[in-house]
Amino acid sequence: MKKSIYSLVLSDAVIEGIDRMAYSMGISRSALINNILAEKVCYVTPEQRMAEIFNTLETLIRSAGEYRITSQPSVSMFSLTAPIAYKYNPTLKYTLELYKEPSTGGESGVLRISLRSKSTALIECLGAFYLIWSTLEKRTCGRCGTISQDGRYSKPLYISGNLSAEEFGTAIADYITAIDGAMRRFFNSLEIPTRAAREVELCYLSYINSKKNVL
């Protein structure tokens, strides 16, 4: 969304109130004024749409399982953690970053999954899971995420059709719970690799066959 500089004449008392409110919300004076005026003219700003998406995501995630919402570094990011069914009880971090405008490749954002562990065995297990999952994505959707050597996975997000903020938030929640559920079943079947791979495939097929908007 294009932005320009405008000169406004406002009373000092109004600006003091705006600054207090902006500080409490963690945004700039300009951003708050822009949001207030956008609401008055019934225009949804990218920041407001992100907030609606994150509110929907948080509501669904809190009722979906063992997830912990973490502090958010910016208005365009949302993070949560989830445990892995593995010794030492490690946790994964899911970080969602939304773009104000689609990138040149058409992406609306990116979902990153990371692990804070130096366990080589665990990282190798995660790599095997991501390879199975991304192969299934590539086969059915023509695109998939990117696997890194340190147990990370990055999934570009595309809006399928003209989704509302609630629909997009729901689609993201569906994806997170699907990949997390598949991961749990994978780790529960590690002793038999063929069974573990089959569990991932069953979870993925259930996800793409039962969800209205697949990312």
C-alpha positions in Angstrom: 0.0 0.0 0.0 1.5 3.3 -1.1 2.0 5.9 1.6 2.7 9.7 1.3 3.6 12.5 3.7 0.7 14.8 4.7 0.7 17.9 6.9 -2.0 18.0 9.6 -2.8 20.6 12.2 -3.8 18.9 15.5 -4.1 20.2 19.0 -1.4 19.3 21.5 -3.9 17.6 23.8 -5.0 15.3 21.0 -1.4 14.4 20.1 -0.6 13.7 23.8 -3.5 11.3 23.9 -2.5 9.7 20.6 1.0 9.2 21.7 -0.1 7.5 25.0 -2.4 5.2 23.1 0.2 4.4 20.4 2.8 3.7 23.1 0.5 1.3 24.9 -0.2 -0.5 21.6 3.4 -0.7 20.6 2.9 1.2 17.3 3.9 4.6 16.0 1.9 7.8 16.1 1.5 7.7 12.3 0.3 4.1 12.3 -2.3 4.8 15.0 -3.7 7.9 13.2 -3.7 5.9 9.9 -5.7 3.1 11.6 -8.2 5.5 13.2 -8.8 7.3 9.9 -9.0 4.0 8.0 -11.7 2.8 10.3 -13.7 6.0 9.8 -13.7 5.6 6.1 -14.3 1.8 6.3 -10.9 0.9 4.9 -9.1 -2.2 6.2 -5.3 -1.5 6.4 -2.8 -4.3 5.9 -2.0 -4.1 9.7 -5.7 -4.4 10.6 -6.0 -7.5 8.3 -2.9 -9.0 9.9 -4.4 -8.4 13.3 -7.7 -10.2 12.3 -5.7 -13.1 10.9 -3.7 -13.5 14.0 -6.8 -13.2 16.3 -8.4 -16.0 14.4 -5.2 -18.1 14.4 -4.8 -17.6 18.2 -8.4 -18.5 19.0 -8.1 -21.7 17.0 -4.6 -22.7 18.1 -5.5 -22.2 21.8 -8.3 -24.8 21.5 -6.3 -27.2 19.2 -3.7 -28.8 21.5 -0.5 -28.3 23.5 0.5 -25.0 22.0 2.0 -22.0 23.7 1.6 -18.5 22.2 4.8 -16.5 22.6 5.4 -12.8 22.7 5.2 -11.2 19.2 8.2 -9.3 17.9 6.2 -7.1 15.4 2.6 -6.5 14.1 3.4 -8.7 11.1 4.6 -11.8 13.0 3.0 -14.5 15.2 4.9 -17.2 17.1 4.0 -20.3 19.1 5.8 -23.4 20.4 4.8 -27.0 20.6 6.5 -30.0 22.2 7.9 -33.0 20.3 7.2 -36.6 21.4 10.9 -37.3 21.8 13.3 -37.8 24.7 14.3 -34.7 26.7 10.9 -33.1 25.7 12.2 -30.6 23.1 10.0 -28.0 21.5 9.5 -26.6 18.1 8.9 -22.9 17.3 6.4 -21.9 14.6 6.9 -18.4 13.4 4.5 -16.8 10.9 5.5 -13.7 9.0 2.9 -12.0 6.8 3.7 -9.5 4.1 1.8 -6.3 3.7 1.7 -7.0 0.0 2.3 -10.2 -1.9 5.9 -10.7 -3.0 7.0 -10.9 -6.6 6.5 -14.6 -6.4 3.0 -14.3 -5.2 3.7 -15.3 -1.6 1.5 -13.7 1.1 3.9 -14.7 3.9 6.1 -17.5 5.2 5.8 -20.0 8.0 9.1 -21.1 9.6 9.5 -24.1 11.9 12.7 -24.1 14.0 14.2 -26.2 16.7 16.5 -25.1 19.5 18.5 -28.3 19.9 22.0 -29.5 19.0 21.0 -33.2 19.0 22.2 -34.6 15.8 19.8 -37.6 16.0 16.8 -35.3 16.5 17.8 -33.0 13.7 18.2 -36.0 11.4 14.7 -37.3 12.4 13.2 -33.9 11.7 15.0 -33.8 8.3 13.5 -37.2 7.4 10.0 -36.0 8.4 10.3 -32.7 6.4 11.5 -34.6 3.3 8.4 -36.9 3.4 6.1 -33.9 4.0 7.6 -31.7 1.3 7.5 -34.6 -1.2 3.8 -35.0 -0.5 3.3 -31.2 -0.9 5.2 -31.2 -4.2 3.3 -34.1 -5.5 -0.2 -32.7 -4.8 0.3 -28.9 -4.9 3.3 -28.5 -7.2 5.2 -26.5 -4.5 6.6 -27.2 -1.1 8.7 -25.8 1.7 12.5 -25.6 2.1 14.5 -27.9 4.3 17.7 -26.6 6.0 20.4 -28.7 7.6 19.8 -27.5 11.1 16.3 -28.8 11.5 14.4 -25.9 10.0 11.5 -25.8 7.5 10.3 -22.7 5.7 6.9 -22.8 4.0 5.8 -20.0 1.6 2.2 -19.1 2.1 -0.1 -18.4 -0.8 -3.7 -17.0 -0.6 -5.9 -19.5 -2.4 -8.6 -17.2 -4.0 -9.9 -14.1 -2.3 -9.8 -15.3 1.3 -11.1 -13.2 4.1 -8.9 -12.6 7.1 -10.8 -15.2 9.1 -10.6 -17.7 6.3 -6.8 -17.1 5.9 -6.3 -17.4 9.7 -8.2 -20.6 9.7 -6.2 -22.0 6.8 -2.9 -21.2 8.6 -4.2 -22.9 11.8 -5.3 -25.9 9.8 -1.8 -26.2 8.3 0.0 -25.9 11.6 -2.2 -28.4 13.3 -1.9 -30.8 10.3 1.9 -30.7 10.1 2.3 -30.8 13.9 -0.1 -33.8 14.2 1.8 -35.6 11.4 5.0 -34.9 13.2 3.7 -36.4 16.5 2.6 -39.6 14.7 5.9 -39.8 12.9 7.9 -39.6 16.1 5.6 -42.2 17.8 6.4 -44.6 15.0 10.2 -44.0 14.7 11.1 -47.6 15.4 9.5 -48.7 12.2 10.5 -46.2 9.4 8.0 -47.5 6.8 5.1 -47.1 9.3 6.3 -43.6 10.3 6.3 -42.5 6.7 2.9 -44.0 6.2 1.5 -42.1 9.2 2.8 -38.9 7.7 1.1 -39.6 4.4 -2.2 -40.5 6.0 -2.1 -37.2 8.0 -1.3 -35.2 4.9 -4.0 -36.8 2.8 -6.6 -36.2 5.5 -5.5 -32.5 5.6 -5.8 -31.9 1.9 -9.0 -33.9 1.5 -10.9 -32.3 4.4 -9.9 -28.6 4.4 -11.6 -26.0 2.2 -8.4 -23.8 1.8 -5.1 -25.7 1.5 -2.0 -23.6 1.7 
